Amino acid sequence: MSWNSFGHVLRFTSWGESHGPAIGAILDGVPPGLPLSEGDIQPFLDRRRPGSSRFTTQRKEADQVRILSGVYEGKTTGTPLSLLIENTDQRSKDYSDIAQSYRPGHADYTYDAKYGLRDPRGGGRSSARETAMRVAAGAVARKILGSEIRIRAALVEMGGDAIDYENWSWDEVTSNPFFSPDPAATERWANSLDATRKSGDSLGAIVEVSAEGVPAGWGAPVYGKLDQDLASAMMSINAAKGVEIGAGFDAARLKGSDNADEIRMDADGRPVFLSNKAGGILGGISSGQPVICRIAFKPTSSILIPRRSINREGAEVDVITKGRHDPCVGIRAVPVCEAMMALVLADQMMLHRAQCG
Protein backbone atom coordinates (compact mmCIF):
# COMPACT_ATOMS: atom_id res chain seq x y z
CA MET A 1 0.00 0.00 0.00
CA SER A 2 1.51 3.30 -1.11
CA TRP A 3 0.65 6.92 -0.24
CA ASN A 4 0.84 6.75 3.53
CA SER A 5 2.86 9.98 3.70
CA PHE A 6 2.23 13.65 3.04
CA GLY A 7 4.02 16.97 3.41
CA HIS A 8 7.02 18.57 1.74
CA VAL A 9 9.69 19.67 4.23
CA LEU A 10 7.79 18.33 7.25
CA ARG A 11 6.97 14.79 6.15
CA PHE A 12 4.35 12.75 8.02
CA THR A 13 3.92 8.98 7.62
CA SER A 14 1.43 6.86 9.56
CA TRP A 15 1.19 3.08 9.88
CA GLY A 16 -0.95 0.45 11.59
CA GLU A 17 -4.46 -0.94 11.55
CA SER A 18 -7.50 -0.60 13.80
CA HIS A 19 -7.14 -4.08 15.31
CA GLY A 20 -3.39 -4.54 15.04
CA PRO A 21 -1.10 -4.42 18.09
CA ALA A 22 -0.32 -0.71 17.65
CA ILE A 23 -0.49 2.33 15.41
CA GLY A 24 2.34 4.73 14.80
CA ALA A 25 3.79 7.63 12.88
CA ILE A 26 7.08 9.04 11.67
CA LEU A 27 7.62 12.79 11.45
CA ASP A 28 10.65 13.62 9.34
CA GLY A 29 12.01 17.16 9.07
CA VAL A 30 11.26 18.27 12.63
CA PRO A 31 13.71 21.08 13.49
CA PRO A 32 16.26 20.30 16.21
CA GLY A 33 16.18 21.90 19.63
CA LEU A 34 12.41 21.97 20.21
CA PRO A 35 11.42 21.09 23.79
CA LEU A 36 9.19 18.01 23.45
CA SER A 37 7.82 15.24 25.65
CA GLU A 38 4.85 12.87 25.69
CA GLY A 39 3.17 15.39 27.99
CA ASP A 40 3.10 17.94 25.16
CA ILE A 41 1.21 15.48 22.94
CA GLN A 42 -1.13 13.65 25.32
CA PRO A 43 -3.66 16.47 25.98
CA PHE A 44 -4.54 16.63 22.29
CA LEU A 45 -4.99 12.85 22.11
CA ASP A 46 -7.23 12.96 25.18
CA ARG A 47 -9.62 15.27 23.31
CA ARG A 48 -9.95 12.74 20.48
CA ARG A 49 -9.91 9.62 22.68
CA PRO A 50 -12.80 7.15 22.14
CA GLY A 51 -15.28 6.39 24.89
CA SER A 52 -15.17 9.89 26.34
CA SER A 53 -18.97 10.35 26.24
CA ARG A 54 -22.14 8.47 25.33
CA PHE A 55 -22.12 10.26 21.96
CA THR A 56 -18.97 8.51 20.70
CA THR A 57 -17.80 4.93 20.23
CA GLN A 58 -17.54 3.01 23.50
CA ARG A 59 -14.24 1.42 22.52
CA LYS A 60 -11.95 2.13 25.51
CA GLU A 61 -8.48 3.15 24.39
CA ALA A 62 -6.13 5.10 26.66
CA ASP A 63 -4.25 6.39 23.57
CA GLN A 64 -1.05 6.77 25.58
CA VAL A 65 1.62 8.01 23.19
CA ARG A 66 5.29 6.98 23.36
CA ILE A 67 8.16 8.81 21.71
CA LEU A 68 10.56 6.16 20.39
CA SER A 69 13.14 8.33 18.64
CA GLY A 70 14.07 11.87 17.68
CA VAL A 71 14.23 13.31 21.21
CA TYR A 72 17.24 13.49 23.53
CA GLU A 73 17.25 15.09 26.97
CA GLY A 74 13.85 16.64 26.33
CA LYS A 75 14.65 18.25 22.96
CA THR A 76 14.20 17.18 19.36
CA THR A 77 17.41 16.12 17.64
CA GLY A 78 16.39 16.80 14.03
CA THR A 79 16.32 13.07 13.28
CA PRO A 80 13.05 11.24 12.46
CA LEU A 81 10.55 11.49 15.31
CA SER A 82 8.84 8.15 15.89
CA LEU A 83 5.53 7.98 17.78
CA LEU A 84 3.62 4.89 18.91
CA ILE A 85 0.22 4.15 20.49
CA GLU A 86 -0.73 0.62 21.50
CA ASN A 87 -4.19 -0.78 20.71
CA THR A 88 -5.60 -2.31 23.88
CA ASP A 89 -9.36 -2.76 23.40
CA GLN A 90 -9.99 -4.58 20.12
CA ARG A 91 -13.03 -6.82 19.63
CA SER A 92 -12.25 -8.48 16.33
CA LYS A 93 -15.06 -11.03 16.79
CA ASP A 94 -17.57 -8.22 16.21
CA TYR A 95 -16.61 -8.32 12.53
CA SER A 96 -16.75 -12.08 11.93
CA ASP A 97 -20.26 -11.90 10.44
CA ILE A 98 -19.22 -9.39 7.76
CA ALA A 99 -15.76 -10.72 6.93
CA GLN A 100 -16.96 -11.81 3.48
CA SER A 101 -19.55 -9.06 2.88
CA TYR A 102 -19.13 -5.50 1.70
CA ARG A 103 -20.54 -2.89 4.09
CA PRO A 104 -22.39 -0.18 2.12
CA GLY A 105 -20.66 3.18 2.50
CA HIS A 106 -17.36 1.61 3.61
CA ALA A 107 -14.18 0.96 1.66
CA ASP A 108 -14.63 -2.82 1.80
CA TYR A 109 -15.44 -3.26 -1.89
CA THR A 110 -12.86 -0.79 -3.18
CA TYR A 111 -10.06 -2.26 -1.00
CA ASP A 112 -10.85 -5.69 -2.37
CA ALA A 113 -10.97 -4.35 -5.92
CA LYS A 114 -7.55 -2.70 -5.52
CA TYR A 115 -5.56 -5.15 -3.39
CA GLY A 116 -7.43 -8.44 -3.76
CA LEU A 117 -7.74 -8.75 0.01
CA ARG A 118 -8.74 -6.67 3.02
CA ASP A 119 -8.66 -6.62 6.81
CA PRO A 120 -12.33 -6.65 7.91
CA ARG A 121 -11.54 -6.00 11.59
CA GLY A 122 -12.76 -2.49 12.23
CA GLY A 123 -11.93 -1.45 8.70
CA GLY A 124 -8.23 -2.20 9.04
CA ARG A 125 -6.17 0.60 7.54
CA SER A 126 -9.27 2.58 6.53
CA SER A 127 -10.42 2.87 10.15
CA ALA A 128 -10.59 6.28 11.80
CA ARG A 129 -8.32 4.73 14.45
CA GLU A 130 -5.46 5.93 12.22
CA THR A 131 -6.37 9.55 12.94
CA ALA A 132 -4.97 9.28 16.47
CA MET A 133 -1.50 9.47 14.93
CA ARG A 134 -2.47 12.60 13.01
CA VAL A 135 -3.45 14.23 16.30
CA ALA A 136 -0.15 13.20 17.89
CA ALA A 137 1.84 14.56 14.96
CA GLY A 138 -0.30 17.71 14.93
CA ALA A 139 0.76 18.41 18.52
CA VAL A 140 4.39 18.39 17.36
CA ALA A 141 3.49 20.68 14.45
CA ARG A 142 2.01 23.17 16.93
CA LYS A 143 5.35 23.24 18.74
CA ILE A 144 7.06 24.07 15.45
CA LEU A 145 4.55 26.85 14.71
CA GLY A 146 4.92 28.42 18.16
CA SER A 147 2.39 30.07 20.44
CA GLU A 148 1.77 33.01 18.09
CA ILE A 149 -0.41 30.82 15.88
CA ARG A 150 -3.64 29.60 17.47
CA ILE A 151 -5.53 26.73 15.88
CA ARG A 152 -9.06 25.91 17.03
CA ALA A 153 -11.99 23.97 15.61
CA ALA A 154 -15.66 23.48 16.42
CA LEU A 155 -18.63 21.45 15.26
CA VAL A 156 -20.96 23.86 13.47
CA GLU A 157 -23.61 21.52 12.07
CA MET A 158 -24.95 18.06 12.86
CA GLY A 159 -27.58 16.18 10.91
CA GLY A 160 -28.51 19.36 9.02
CA ASP A 161 -29.00 21.35 12.24
CA ALA A 162 -26.58 24.29 12.20
CA ILE A 163 -25.40 26.54 15.02
CA ASP A 164 -26.35 30.20 15.32
CA TYR A 165 -23.10 32.06 14.63
CA GLU A 166 -24.37 34.93 16.77
CA ASN A 167 -24.05 32.61 19.78
CA TRP A 168 -20.42 31.61 19.02
CA SER A 169 -18.28 31.11 22.14
CA TRP A 170 -14.88 29.42 22.12
CA ASP A 171 -15.24 28.83 25.87
CA GLU A 172 -18.37 26.81 25.14
CA VAL A 173 -16.42 24.55 22.75
CA THR A 174 -14.30 23.20 25.59
CA SER A 175 -17.22 22.59 27.94
CA ASN A 176 -19.48 20.18 26.03
CA PRO A 177 -19.03 16.75 24.39
CA PHE A 178 -19.83 18.05 20.89
CA PHE A 179 -17.16 20.79 20.67
CA SER A 180 -20.11 23.07 19.93
CA PRO A 181 -19.63 26.86 20.13
CA ASP A 182 -23.39 27.38 20.54
CA PRO A 183 -24.97 26.19 23.82
CA ALA A 184 -28.44 26.12 22.26
CA ALA A 185 -27.24 23.74 19.55
CA THR A 186 -25.60 21.50 22.14
CA GLU A 187 -28.93 20.73 23.79
CA ARG A 188 -30.66 20.07 20.46
CA TRP A 189 -27.85 17.82 19.24
CA ALA A 190 -27.87 15.76 22.43
CA ASN A 191 -31.55 14.91 21.99
CA SER A 192 -31.19 14.29 18.27
CA LEU A 193 -28.12 12.06 18.54
CA ASP A 194 -29.58 10.06 21.43
CA ALA A 195 -32.64 9.28 19.33
CA THR A 196 -30.54 8.49 16.25
CA ARG A 197 -28.21 6.17 18.17
CA LYS A 198 -31.10 4.28 19.76
CA SER A 199 -32.63 3.74 16.32
CA GLY A 200 -29.36 2.23 15.08
CA ASP A 201 -28.67 5.05 12.62
CA SER A 202 -26.07 7.84 12.36
CA LEU A 203 -25.68 11.52 11.47
CA GLY A 204 -23.29 13.61 9.38
CA ALA A 205 -21.67 16.85 10.52
CA ILE A 206 -19.62 19.89 9.53
CA VAL A 207 -16.46 21.02 11.34
CA GLU A 208 -15.03 24.54 11.08
CA VAL A 209 -11.34 25.07 11.84
CA SER A 210 -9.49 28.38 12.02
CA ALA A 211 -5.87 29.43 12.47
CA GLU A 212 -5.20 32.90 13.86
CA GLY A 213 -1.81 34.59 13.72
CA VAL A 214 -0.72 33.15 10.37
CA PRO A 215 1.45 35.85 8.74
CA ALA A 216 1.00 36.99 5.15
CA GLY A 217 3.14 35.17 2.61
CA TRP A 218 2.85 31.43 3.30
CA GLY A 219 2.01 29.29 0.29
CA ALA A 220 2.87 29.43 -3.40
CA PRO A 221 0.87 30.74 -6.38
CA VAL A 222 0.44 27.62 -8.55
CA TYR A 223 1.07 24.03 -7.38
CA GLY A 224 1.96 24.77 -3.77
CA LYS A 225 -1.12 26.76 -2.79
CA LEU A 226 -1.90 26.89 0.89
CA ASP A 227 -5.59 26.24 0.29
CA GLN A 228 -4.70 23.39 -2.08
CA ASP A 229 -2.65 21.67 0.63
CA LEU A 230 -5.36 22.31 3.23
CA ALA A 231 -8.07 20.85 1.00
CA SER A 232 -5.95 17.77 0.31
CA ALA A 233 -5.11 17.28 3.99
CA MET A 234 -8.70 17.66 5.17
CA MET A 235 -10.06 15.38 2.45
CA SER A 236 -7.62 12.69 3.58
CA ILE A 237 -9.48 12.43 6.91
CA ASN A 238 -11.78 9.41 7.13
CA ALA A 239 -15.40 10.16 6.14
CA ALA A 240 -14.60 13.67 4.81
CA LYS A 241 -16.65 14.41 1.69
CA GLY A 242 -16.19 18.14 1.14
CA VAL A 243 -13.98 21.11 2.05
CA GLU A 244 -14.67 24.85 1.87
CA ILE A 245 -12.15 27.65 2.27
CA GLY A 246 -13.61 30.93 3.54
CA ALA A 247 -17.01 31.56 1.96
CA GLY A 248 -16.52 28.38 -0.06
CA PHE A 249 -19.52 27.39 -2.16
CA ASP A 250 -21.41 30.45 -1.00
CA ALA A 251 -18.90 32.56 -2.95
CA ALA A 252 -20.44 31.18 -6.15
CA ARG A 253 -23.71 32.83 -5.17
CA LEU A 254 -22.22 36.28 -4.54
CA LYS A 255 -21.43 39.17 -6.84
CA GLY A 256 -17.83 40.26 -7.18
CA SER A 257 -18.59 43.44 -5.29
CA ASP A 258 -19.83 41.38 -2.35
CA ASN A 259 -17.16 38.69 -2.41
CA ALA A 260 -14.02 40.84 -2.57
CA ASP A 261 -12.52 41.57 0.85
CA GLU A 262 -11.89 45.32 0.91
CA ILE A 263 -8.71 46.70 2.49
CA ARG A 264 -7.83 49.81 4.46
CA MET A 265 -4.82 50.93 6.53
CA ASP A 266 -4.94 51.10 10.31
CA ALA A 267 -3.39 53.79 12.53
CA ASP A 268 -0.08 51.89 12.60
CA GLY A 269 0.18 51.77 8.82
CA ARG A 270 -0.77 48.11 8.49
CA PRO A 271 -3.34 46.72 6.03
CA VAL A 272 -6.71 45.77 7.51
CA PHE A 273 -9.24 43.60 5.67
CA LEU A 274 -12.87 44.57 6.17
CA SER A 275 -14.15 41.00 5.70
CA ASN A 276 -12.72 37.50 5.24
CA LYS A 277 -14.64 35.70 2.54
CA ALA A 278 -11.31 34.48 1.13
CA GLY A 279 -10.66 32.53 4.32
CA GLY A 280 -7.28 34.15 4.85
CA ILE A 281 -5.84 32.93 1.53
CA LEU A 282 -5.48 34.89 -1.72
CA GLY A 283 -3.93 33.32 -4.82
CA GLY A 284 -2.80 30.36 -2.75
CA ILE A 285 -0.87 32.61 -0.31
CA SER A 286 -1.87 33.56 3.23
CA SER A 287 -3.09 37.15 3.61
CA GLY A 288 -2.49 37.56 7.34
CA GLN A 289 -6.16 37.07 8.17
CA PRO A 290 -7.41 33.99 10.03
CA VAL A 291 -7.22 30.90 7.83
CA ILE A 292 -10.68 29.33 7.89
CA CYS A 293 -12.01 26.14 6.36
CA ARG A 294 -14.99 23.85 6.86
CA ILE A 295 -15.08 20.10 6.38
CA ALA A 296 -18.20 18.02 5.72
CA PHE A 297 -18.29 14.51 7.19
CA LYS A 298 -20.71 11.86 6.01
CA PRO A 299 -22.82 9.83 8.48
CA THR A 300 -21.10 6.81 9.98
CA SER A 301 -21.56 3.88 7.60
CA SER A 302 -21.47 1.25 10.37
CA ILE A 303 -25.12 1.12 11.47
CA LEU A 304 -27.56 -1.45 12.86
CA ILE A 305 -30.19 -0.84 10.18
CA PRO A 306 -29.99 -3.55 7.47
CA ARG A 307 -28.54 -2.28 4.17
CA ARG A 308 -28.55 -4.15 0.86
CA SER A 309 -25.16 -5.24 -0.46
CA ILE A 310 -23.23 -8.20 -1.91
CA ASN A 311 -20.53 -10.54 -0.64
CA ARG A 312 -17.19 -11.50 -2.22
CA GLU A 313 -18.88 -14.25 -4.25
CA GLY A 314 -21.35 -11.77 -5.72
CA ALA A 315 -24.37 -13.02 -3.79
CA GLU A 316 -26.87 -10.40 -2.64
CA VAL A 317 -26.98 -9.97 1.14
CA ASP A 318 -28.32 -7.66 3.83
CA VAL A 319 -25.61 -6.19 6.05
CA ILE A 320 -25.89 -5.13 9.69
CA THR A 321 -22.71 -3.78 11.26
CA LYS A 322 -22.39 -4.72 14.91
CA GLY A 323 -19.71 -3.48 17.30
CA ARG A 324 -18.85 -0.10 18.78
CA HIS A 325 -19.13 2.84 16.41
CA ASP A 326 -19.46 6.61 16.53
CA PRO A 327 -23.07 7.66 15.80
CA CYS A 328 -21.53 10.87 14.41
CA VAL A 329 -17.88 10.73 13.30
CA GLY A 330 -17.79 14.53 13.00
CA ILE A 331 -17.54 14.92 16.78
CA ARG A 332 -14.14 13.28 17.20
CA ALA A 333 -13.02 14.75 13.87
CA VAL A 334 -12.75 18.19 15.52
CA PRO A 335 -9.25 17.63 17.03
CA VAL A 336 -8.23 15.75 13.87
CA CYS A 337 -9.05 18.80 11.72
CA GLU A 338 -7.00 20.97 14.06
CA ALA A 339 -4.08 18.56 13.70
CA MET A 340 -4.22 18.58 9.90
CA MET A 341 -4.32 22.38 9.90
CA ALA A 342 -1.24 22.43 12.15
CA LEU A 343 0.67 19.95 9.99
CA VAL A 344 -0.05 21.87 6.78
CA LEU A 345 0.82 25.26 8.30
CA ALA A 346 4.07 23.98 9.85
CA ASP A 347 5.09 22.51 6.50
CA GLN A 348 4.22 25.74 4.67
CA MET A 349 6.10 27.81 7.25
CA MET A 350 9.23 25.73 6.69
CA LEU A 351 8.82 25.92 2.91
CA HIS A 352 8.51 29.70 3.13
CA ARG A 353 11.68 29.97 5.21
CA ALA A 354 13.54 27.69 2.81
CA GLN A 355 12.79 30.02 -0.12
CA CYS A 356 12.46 33.45 1.41
CA GLY A 357 14.51 33.21 4.60
Phi, psi and omega in degrees: 000122180261179175063052173253013183230153171208166183108164183249286177276316173267107188254122183249130176230130176246157178213163176110163181237164184303319185247019172280180182291334183196166169236157184202175181208154172239128172248114180252138181101005178296127180298148178284156173089004178279128173297128183205135175214171175301329179295338176282338186262322190302319181302327179287322177294325180296330179289330181267345191307136178290159176075016184277345176203172180288352183267002179234174178304144181268011170299130185257100177239129179289334181052046177279118184272144174238136173266117184264336181200166175091002178227133177223127181052042173081007179226147178293146183261348186094350176273168183306132179267120182252129182237143182219140173229126179280143171272127185235355186223052178277146172230075186298333181297338179298342186253005183296326183289339183245015183300330182251004181247154179263119178285123178301135179091345180265177180268012184305308184295315184290326175298315179297319181296324183277312189256344182081002176198165179203159175261108184283349186286100178069013181093356177059236182288337181276000181291148175292353174304328180300333185290346175300323180289330175295318180295319178298314179293325178297327177296322176292319179300323177297324177295322178294318182292325182090169186286347181290338181254122184247121182247124180219150179222160180210155172276123185247352177202140176220127178057032180084359180259108186266157176287166169264112184297340176291339181265007189301129176216118178294329177298324180295326182302323184273001186242010178219158186286354182260355189057037182273135177273358184238110183299329179293321179292325180303315180295317179297315183296324179299314180294317182294316184287326175301314180294320180295316180297318181294331178278355180085011183254192182210168182231151172270175183199166176234131178250137174246129181235138180228152176232115179259146179094002178289122182287162175291141172116351179278138182112175180221152192292333190243279186260005177237033183298141178298316180290331175296313180294322178296314180299318179296316181295316182291323179290344177282349179287140180305135175076000176288133181234357179192148179225136174239140173250125180062231180292339176057231183293337177295335179298331180290345182258003181258160169275159180302325181292335179270330186278328184291130178276109182290158186230141172224174176255140177271184184295338180266009178078024179251145180292140178232125177275140183271352175202178182217052178289339179282352180067030176078011182223126178233122180062028180085002184238138181297143184259352185099347174278167175303134176274122187231131173216157179236144184233128179265129179247133179289164174296149176305131182279339179278101183226164182270357178276127183302135177235141181285137180202197176224165174255184185296336179273357179092003179283144179282133182221165169254133186246129169241127181261110177273180179107196185248114186224154176287127175290343174211105184292339182298335182296303182283354175284345183302305178293336177291317177298320176300317182296318180293324175299315181297317181296318179294315182294320178297319178296315180292325176298316181290324174297318180297316179295324181297324182269317190252352177082000000 
